[in-house]
């Protein structure tokens, strides 16, 4: 791919990992999708990452290009950029999954992906299609964890169910029928934990999708932060 | 207080709540600390907040001032600003508390405060002194929850213990001795859950402070996001 790389737009067929740590994760996890690694003269290896060695071992071109790094970077202190081709994945139907209906915040999405990897849940379905999951903001907030999970996008929960059927579905809702701390997952089928948009949550029709769950909290707040809620759910499900 | 309000700086003796929702929380929870509410002409009451009524009932001046709102706002779509005097609090020694050692990210700090309120833990100790807890970024990320909790700042954990002694202390560390899901809090004394900085965590000497705890996660990530970790800990402790 010989391209004049430009500041990221959703319609590009490539994207960026900004920073040494996410770039190392990119080269480690998906070496075939790396187009090039760009570094600026100010860059120094640190924290035992050995990016240069890693690139050499994986046949990845490492290019010093101060101007391009400066032009593409969102922040001044970014000295490393991993350029990669956008790719698709297949979800593992036998594995536990997270489904997010219309996630709105790139930072939350990245944090959720990192938390998923922390609890060894490696399959993510995006329902409703809006999110640009390979956006550099998601990559950065995930600290490169995105390169180690599978993701799939579905127009609707019905399409998701048709494709990944035979699962126990747990939509998380303020009006959920079951309190998370009293829930006993059946455990004979793989599960999906489903969460709505930060502002609007899941709509009422999700009450008829599987077993709806609520994380009980005090009335002093409207709802928990989405990435906090997903973290609590993953913690609880990983225990049981 | 008659002041030419300026874009926020840490050394100011006043701060800002940006947005209608945090401003409503400010006026509801701390009416005596409100200096003024600034709104722009584009502002409309929404979502049943009734900010104008609330100001009237609490003797708070509501001033239309487009230029000032535009000059102080971090983002273009902010139409309401609550100006408030910075205040101090006393921690409730009989209540459960969260302690954060050198928190570095204002957004995380705000999310943590909101999560605390969600689990009815209303006392927050900041150890190490660096954080400007009434910074508008914290206020905004907390969605105004900060006005409903108590906070106190301490130079060191020793100072905190001297002031809030007789508590069960649980420092959360990657090398913690006890796994959170197997922990049985004694419950005869109030507890404090202690968390370190986003990048560095708690240093080793915290191992001798109370009962150290780890939230087990897969080795594929270095650590959980701080606000996710606090959320999981609050969830677990609120159950037991």
Interface residues (C-beta under 8 A of the other chain):
Chain A: X111 X114 X115 X117 X118 X119 X120 X143 X145 X148 X181 X215 X217 X218 X220 X221 X222 X224 X225 X227 X228 X229 X231 X232 X235 X236 X239
Chain B: X111 X114 X115 X117 X118 X119 X120 X143 X145 X148 X181 X215 X217 X218 X220 X221 X222 X224 X225 X227 X228 X229 X231 X232 X235 X236 X239
